[in-house]
Amino acid sequence: MTFLHISIFAASMLAATSALGAGGGGPDPFQQEQERLKNQDPAVTGIQAAIAKTDWPQAQELARAAVAKNPSSPDYHNLYAYSIRMGANPEMELVFRHYNEALRLDPKHLGAHEYLGEVYLQVGNLDKAKDELRALDKLCFFSCKEFTMLKKAVADYEAKRAAVPSK
């Protein structure tokens, strides 16, 4: 390798490293999600405690009250939709409405994208689930847990579907 080639290689590596450090100029969605989790309010803490106990009626009641009190919180809509879909006999129209509202309020909400993708799999819409996976891929510069979880759910769904013999 000549000195010129080494110089060009070194300059390109430096430029690539600088570009990575710059982060694209916008806020990092993963960092925003981590900040949001650190600064949780009591409503979110209560809802998550009910979810941890798989007390879906309690989680739904707390989340519904939180949404009523602050309808502009994407986290409340996300948790409300999650608690509905995990409970008995989920009303899917309501689930979709609240996940979509969470994303309308915060288009970069990683959890809402992941869960909405899972709901699409739940109702058999693989294409829409993959749309959510692509959205997460764009939002997570490097892989994030939401992307990883939905990617696994999509792969599991596809594997189960492939295992079922066609008629």
Wavefront OBJ file of the C-alpha trace (Angstrom):
o trace
v 0.000 0.000 0.000
v 1.465 3.382 -0.982
v 1.573 6.407 1.260
v -1.196 7.978 -0.836
v -3.452 4.960 -0.345
v -2.781 4.919 3.397
v -3.555 8.631 3.629
v -6.821 8.246 1.724
v -7.808 5.249 3.875
v -7.004 7.123 7.101
v -8.966 10.186 5.968
v -11.991 8.099 5.023
v -11.917 6.275 8.368
v -11.736 9.599 10.202
v -14.681 10.932 8.196
v -16.726 7.802 8.893
v -15.960 7.990 12.607
v -16.958 11.665 12.684
v -20.208 10.900 10.869
v -21.061 8.178 13.380
v -20.356 10.484 16.290
v -22.562 13.159 14.788
v -25.588 10.857 14.943
v -27.247 12.327 11.884
v -27.925 15.697 13.474
v -31.255 14.766 15.055
v -32.201 13.478 18.479
v -31.444 9.813 19.109
v -34.773 7.973 19.580
v -33.174 5.324 21.803
v -31.712 8.016 24.059
v -35.100 9.758 24.178
v -36.773 6.485 25.193
v -34.210 5.975 27.972
v -34.771 9.519 29.242
v -38.509 8.979 29.169
v -38.124 5.805 31.236
v -35.882 7.518 33.799
v -38.413 10.286 34.353
v -41.520 8.184 34.770
v -44.511 9.597 36.511
v -46.567 7.808 39.167
v -49.273 6.831 36.658
v -46.761 4.952 34.495
v -45.235 3.322 37.575
v -48.666 2.143 38.747
v -49.648 0.814 35.331
v -46.345 -1.028 34.993
v -46.764 -2.539 38.470
v -50.184 -3.885 37.483
v -48.733 -5.214 34.223
v -45.903 -6.916 36.123
v -48.548 -8.735 38.199
v -50.513 -9.526 35.003
v -53.459 -7.734 36.587
v -54.868 -6.625 33.237
v -58.132 -5.143 34.562
v -56.178 -2.974 37.038
v -53.653 -1.969 34.355
v -56.503 -1.057 31.997
v -58.286 0.971 34.678
v -55.136 2.908 35.607
v -54.174 3.484 31.974
v -57.690 4.562 30.992
v -57.660 7.092 33.852
v -54.207 8.330 32.817
v -55.345 8.795 29.198
v -58.444 10.662 30.365
v -56.322 12.946 32.547
v -53.623 13.544 29.916
v -54.703 12.503 26.404
v -51.528 14.004 24.901
v -49.248 11.376 26.469
v -48.086 8.763 23.959
v -46.880 6.578 26.839
v -50.367 6.427 28.371
v -51.926 5.444 25.035
v -49.215 2.837 24.475
v -49.691 1.289 27.925
v -53.472 1.387 27.631
v -53.386 -0.435 24.282
v -50.914 -2.965 25.680
v -53.033 -3.692 28.755
v -56.152 -4.146 26.598
v -54.521 -6.540 24.146
v -52.941 -8.632 26.893
v -56.201 -8.947 28.809
v -59.049 -11.344 28.204
v -61.062 -10.808 25.001
v -59.206 -7.714 23.756
v -61.227 -5.196 21.804
v -58.850 -4.919 18.851
v -60.356 -1.731 17.439
v -59.547 0.003 20.721
v -56.043 -1.501 20.753
v -55.289 -0.202 17.247
v -56.823 3.183 18.039
v -54.564 3.752 21.054
v -51.344 2.472 19.467
v -52.014 4.698 16.469
v -52.731 7.635 18.753
v -49.443 7.030 20.573
v -47.663 7.123 17.216
v -49.574 10.196 16.064
v -48.394 11.971 19.221
v -44.849 10.608 18.960
v -43.988 9.046 15.596
v -40.670 7.832 17.037
v -42.186 5.963 20.008
v -40.217 2.727 19.904
v -42.542 0.755 22.183
v -45.655 1.674 20.217
v -44.009 0.606 16.948
v -42.979 -2.733 18.453
v -46.354 -3.459 20.031
v -48.305 -2.346 16.978
v -46.216 -4.770 14.925
v -47.065 -7.532 17.390
v -50.759 -6.692 17.151
v -50.592 -6.935 13.375
v -49.126 -10.422 13.782
v -51.886 -11.239 16.274
v -54.504 -10.445 13.623
v -52.542 -12.122 10.823
v -51.261 -9.061 8.956
v -47.608 -9.913 8.341
v -47.076 -7.103 5.817
v -48.126 -4.410 8.301
v -45.988 -6.018 11.018
v -43.015 -5.810 8.661
v -43.828 -2.134 8.038
v -43.441 -1.535 11.782
v -40.199 -3.532 11.771
v -38.866 -1.316 8.957
v -39.897 1.787 10.912
v -37.976 0.532 13.944
v -34.978 -0.301 11.777
v -34.881 3.335 10.653
v -35.389 4.698 14.176
v -32.794 2.505 15.865
v -29.423 3.529 14.419
v -27.920 0.439 15.952
v -30.296 -2.325 16.921
v -32.568 -1.600 19.886
v -34.547 -4.019 22.033
v -37.850 -3.073 20.380
v -36.455 -3.889 16.939
v -34.940 -7.142 18.204
v -38.189 -8.229 19.885
v -40.361 -7.493 16.856
v -37.864 -9.103 14.490
v -38.018 -12.282 16.600
v -41.833 -12.154 16.694
v -41.959 -11.807 12.894
v -39.498 -14.691 12.444
v -41.502 -16.887 14.852
v -44.723 -16.010 13.027
v -43.195 -16.855 9.649
v -41.766 -20.141 10.984
v -45.162 -21.193 12.377
v -46.873 -20.243 9.148
v -44.331 -22.225 7.112
v -44.828 -25.259 9.348
v -48.570 -25.368 8.639
v -49.211 -27.517 5.560
v -51.145 -25.713 2.857
v -54.356 -27.283 1.591
l 1 2 3 4 5 6 7 8 9 10 11 12 13 14 15 16 17 18 19 20 21 22 23 24 25 26 27 28 29 30 31 32 33 34 35 36 37 38 39 40 41 42 43 44 45 46 47 48 49 50 51 52 53 54 55 56 57 58 59 60 61 62 63 64 65 66 67 68 69 70 71 72 73 74 75 76 77 78 79 80 81 82 83 84 85 86 87 88 89 90 91 92 93 94 95 96 97 98 99 100 101 102 103 104 105 106 107 108 109 110 111 112 113 114 115 116 117 118 119 120 121 122 123 124 125 126 127 128 129 130 131 132 133 134 135 136 137 138 139 140 141 142 143 144 145 146 147 148 149 150 151 152 153 154 155 156 157 158 159 160 161 162 163 164 165 166 167
